[in-house]
Amino acid sequence: MSDIASVVTRPEFEALRADVKTVEADVVEIRTLQNVQQASLASIERTQDVILDRVTKLGSRREMVIAGGSGLGGGVAAGVVYALHWFFS
């Protein structure tokens, strides 16, 4: 019987070996890219959690009162300017 190594190294299997090596290299590259994307996704999720915490803190009643007062003051100022313009026109 022939040796296993001599069967694998036959010339007709060289093309198959090259294809297998190419596929193995592609699999390694795909796994590397997948790991990088997983790390990026985890980083994005952490950043999103930080932003959500900050937005939640900004949604306090105190901040709402300040924003409402600011809007009301701007509306009153615009009304006064409009009334003065109408009065002196």
C-alpha positions as CSV (number, residue, x, y, z in Angstrom):
1,M,0.0,0.0,0.0
2,S,1.1,3.5,-0.6
3,D,2.0,6.0,2.0
4,I,-0.7,8.6,3.0
5,A,1.7,11.5,2.4
6,S,2.3,10.4,-1.2
7,V,-1.4,10.3,-1.9
8,V,-1.9,13.8,-0.5
9,T,1.0,15.2,-2.5
10,R,-0.1,13.9,-5.9
11,P,-0.1,16.7,-8.5
12,E,-3.9,16.6,-9.1
13,F,-4.5,17.6,-5.5
14,E,-2.3,20.7,-5.7
15,A,-5.2,22.8,-7.1
16,L,-7.5,21.6,-4.3
17,R,-4.9,22.4,-1.7
18,A,-4.5,26.0,-3.0
19,D,-8.3,26.4,-2.9
20,V,-8.4,25.1,0.7
21,K,-5.6,27.5,1.7
22,T,-7.5,30.4,0.1
23,V,-10.7,29.5,1.9
24,E,-8.8,29.2,5.2
25,A,-7.2,32.6,4.7
26,D,-10.7,34.1,3.9
27,V,-12.2,32.5,7.1
28,V,-9.4,34.0,9.2
29,E,-10.0,37.4,7.6
30,I,-13.8,37.2,8.1
31,R,-13.4,36.2,11.8
32,T,-11.0,39.1,12.4
33,L,-13.4,41.6,10.8
34,Q,-16.3,40.1,12.8
35,N,-14.3,40.5,16.1
36,V,-13.5,44.1,15.2
37,Q,-17.2,44.8,14.4
38,Q,-18.3,43.2,17.7
39,A,-15.9,45.4,19.6
40,S,-17.2,48.5,17.7
41,L,-20.8,47.5,18.5
42,A,-20.0,47.1,22.2
43,S,-18.4,50.5,22.2
44,I,-21.4,52.1,20.5
45,E,-23.7,50.4,23.0
46,R,-21.7,51.8,26.0
47,T,-21.7,55.3,24.4
48,Q,-25.4,55.0,23.9
49,D,-26.0,54.1,27.5
50,V,-24.0,57.1,28.6
51,I,-26.0,59.4,26.4
52,L,-29.3,57.9,27.6
53,D,-28.2,58.5,31.2
54,R,-27.4,62.2,30.5
55,V,-30.7,62.7,28.7
56,T,-32.6,61.1,31.6
57,K,-30.8,63.5,34.0
58,L,-31.7,66.5,31.8
59,G,-35.3,65.5,31.8
60,S,-35.7,66.5,35.5
61,R,-38.5,68.9,36.6
62,R,-36.0,71.6,37.4
63,E,-34.7,71.5,33.8
64,M,-38.3,71.5,32.5
65,V,-39.2,74.6,34.5
66,I,-36.1,76.4,33.3
67,A,-36.9,75.6,29.7
68,G,-40.5,76.6,30.1
69,G,-39.6,79.9,31.7
70,S,-37.1,80.6,29.0
71,G,-39.7,80.0,26.3
72,L,-42.3,82.1,28.1
73,G,-39.8,84.9,28.6
74,G,-38.9,84.8,24.9
75,G,-42.6,84.9,24.0
76,V,-43.2,87.9,26.2
77,A,-40.2,89.7,24.7
78,A,-41.4,89.0,21.2
79,G,-44.9,90.2,22.1
80,V,-43.6,93.5,23.6
81,V,-41.5,94.1,20.5
82,Y,-44.5,93.4,18.2
83,A,-46.7,95.7,20.3
84,L,-44.2,98.5,20.2
85,H,-43.7,98.1,16.5
86,W,-47.5,98.2,16.0
87,F,-47.9,101.1,18.3
88,F,-45.2,103.3,16.7
89,S,-46.0,102.4,13.1
